[in-house]
Each structure stands twice: as C-alpha cells, then as structure tokens.
Amino acid sequence: MFRAIRKLTTQKTPFIAGLVVAFVLVTGGAGLAVHKVSAGDCDNNAIIHCGFSSPRSFISDVQNNSDEVGHHDLKAIYAHQFASGQFLSSSMYDDFAAHAVAGTAYKNGNIVVDGKVVARNVSSIGRLESYQGSNPQTYPNVGGHTYYGNTNARAFASDGLPVYVLFDSQGTMQFAVLKSCGNPEFGTVVKTSANCNALQKTPVAGQLNTYTFTASGNVAGNAKITKYVYNFGDGTATVTTTNGSTPVKHTYTKAGNFTASVTEYASVPGNDNLKLPVISMCTKQVVVTIPFYLCSSLTPVTVDKSKFSYRFIAKASNGNGAVFVSTDYNFGDGHMQTVKTTDGKTTTADHVYTKAGTYNLTALLHFTLNGKSVTALHTCTASVFPTQPPASTCKPGVPVGSPECAPPCTEGSSTPPESPECTPPVLPNTGAGNVIAIFAAVVVGAFIVYRQMLFRRHKAAFVAAQQGTSALPLADPLSETPLAGTPLAPKRRSFRRKRPF
C-alpha cells in the first residue's frame, strides 16, 4: 500500500476501534457502500474513498461525480490528460464498463496486463501532497483544484497494486486507474498496433486457374497476428491458417472476375481476437477463363457411291488455352485412323468400305492444355449406309443378262431365244461403211433434184422464146448449153495468172 498510510497512535487506537465496533453493531453497517473493497485505501489521499469493486461500479461513481465522502470532482480528474492521450471522457464510460481489463501496476513503473507490459515509467496522483513520497509533482487547476502525484517507485509501499486498464481498438493503453483508491495511473504507453500488410497471389505452373496465396501483417508493441482467413471470392469455403507464409492453394472452377482477400486476426492487450480491417493491399483480383475443348460436329460426305467411298470431316470447338491436335476416327468396320489437324479447327479422313451395310463411326478429338494432353469428354458420331447400285435392265423388272432380254430367234419363229437351235438374226451393221454409203446416197439425190430444177428452168425459157416473150434469144432449151452464144452464156474461168502487161 502507499507509504503514506497513516500510523495511528497506540493510545488512541483502542478507543477509536471500540467506537467503530459499536457503530457497526448498532447500525448493522448501514450507510456503507456495498461495492467498496474491504482492502481498499480508505484515506483522504484516495480519489475514490476505499476504491471500487468492478469497472461498472467505477463508472457508476464517476457518473454520479461523487466519492461518497464529500468530493464531487471525479469527472474533472479523469477527463484531465496527465499524460498525452491518457484520459477518460464521458464518451468512453460505456466502453470502460464493458471492456476494461484487470492488470497490475508495479513499483518499478510498469503496468502489466496478461503478461504484457502496456506502460512504463508510470506515475499516479492523489489528493494529498504528503502521501506522494519524496519530490512530488504538483498539478494545479484540475477542475479548479490542485492535486499531487509521483512515480510508483516513490509513491508505492507494496510491490504492486491491482489496476483496471482501457485500451484503444489496437491495444494501446488509453486510461488506467488503481482499483483500491481510484487514483489514475499514467506514463509512457507501449504503442501497439496491427494491420494487414499484403496478400500475394502466385499462379501454379501447369495447373490452370490455380493459385497459391500467402499473406503478411504489420505488428507493433504487444500485437501478434494469430490467424489468417482467406476468402477466394468465388463462393467456396474460407481457409484459415496460423502462419501467413504457408501457401494456401486454390483452384477456380468457374469463369468470372473474383476478388480474393485475407482477413487477419491479432492478439492485443484487452482483445485476444482483434479482427483487422481488410485493406486494398490485402485483396487481389482474379480473372478466370475456363478452357473448352470438344467435338462440335462429324460430317460424312459421299465421294463415290458406287465404290462405297466416303470422306469424313470432324470439327473442333476449343479456346482459352486449349489447342486442337488430332482426331481418332473409328469407321465402324473394324478400321481406325488418326489424323492430325492442319488448320487447328478440323481434320479430314477418307475411307472406302468393302461391302454394303450400315456403319456407325465415331471421332475422338485430342487437344493440348498448358502443355498437357487432354481429350474431349464426348465423341462425335455419324452413320453411313453404303448400298449396291441398281442393276441395268432391258425392260422394266428384267435385268440385263436375263434370258428374257435375248433377241428372238427369227421373225415369227416360236423357238425360244435360249434354245441351242436358235440362230439370232443378224443385226444391221452400223459401222463406218454404212455411214459413208448414207452420205453418198444423200449427195446423189441432191444432184438429181438440182438437174430437175435446172431442166424446168430451161424449158420455161424455151417456151418464152417461141412465144416471143423472152427478153433474150435462146438456143435450144433442151441442149446441154441453152445459153451458148448468148450474152448470158457463162464465162469460162481461167486458172492461169494474168500478166500485168
């Protein structure tokens, strides 16, 4: 306890003690505050006579602004900053009542909470100068009054006293008060803080849309980061670790733009589970594109129906990193063929079936993705139906080669054509000789027609001459040269070249 606890004289002690005992017996303790601590400092140096029992009872006294022994200065004392940033304003009352933490103020000048030093070089104040030890400090005009204080090393008689401490949101001491007397404590606080520093995202080689995440935080004073909670932004469950440098791997399975983040929690004085705010440095944007690779179609094309020849075209649909490589064709007749693509989109295979039938064929497409071979999940299918070409017929329903197609034995003969005794009639020869004969007959006929027309013309001219109606004299119209000797006689042409002289 304080050095200044007064020593009562041995002569007066029995008398005073008797009066106190008699008062208690008569009154039953009426008028004593039940929240006072029996071991409290019940002297005139105490800011709150006999101290308080809990943070909530302390705030009750402060709000009443009374120490119950005639002092009404509590609000002014606790609102005064005896050291920078250390005070208790009315806006902090509820926070202190709910969150003040018990600790110990030591004679060496430290205040310790949960094993952590939260302040050093601590002093306290009281109402009497004589209670402060050697070389006390004076604090005039605090709410209109003067108070006195000194370091714990000079003011404390015991090694340590219980204290209640209120911390800010980051774990730095804001206000401290001794439980036994209500005297405020102040000194050099340990600046404590914690915040998220960064979130790192690293792609995993060879694994599409897969990343590892690590995180780091900044801590000061008594703060210690206790866990890291990763949220990948795609609706999947969060992942919690206690070491930010341990990689956490995650694969995105759907396309979209996602925001990955990490929430860090820290242990600080007054709060073992302090949630640190997420800042932009602790988020990462993740753009996810899902590769696709499949067979979109398999098309059969007839090359030669009579020879059962077909061409098959397989078309791929792929993107976002998937590259089309080749197709495995199964023609449905026990034969297979692998064809590599030349344009990155299609492959073509030719195949000839050996017989008619129904054939169901498949095409299995292969791709590469991030350097690895992958295969389309589904195959394309198609069917072809090669058939025998229809046989030629000599008449409806009768194929060529049938006995019914043989020519009759002779005209009007009853001998069947298939009989060995039947001699088929000789068909006219329609070769080159017949063509020439036909051409000659046409020429001769044309000449005869021309001679007949010429004769009629000459005869008409002769009759005109006899009747005197001819414009020119004519020779005998029946002669070979009816115009001979007349101006209309045809001139003989000479094939000899005329000389120029």
Summary of the structure (lengths in Angstrom):
residues: 501
radius of gyration: 62.8
end to end distance: 169.6
largest distance: 207.0
contacts: 1400
relative contact order: 0.07
helix: 18%
strand: 38%
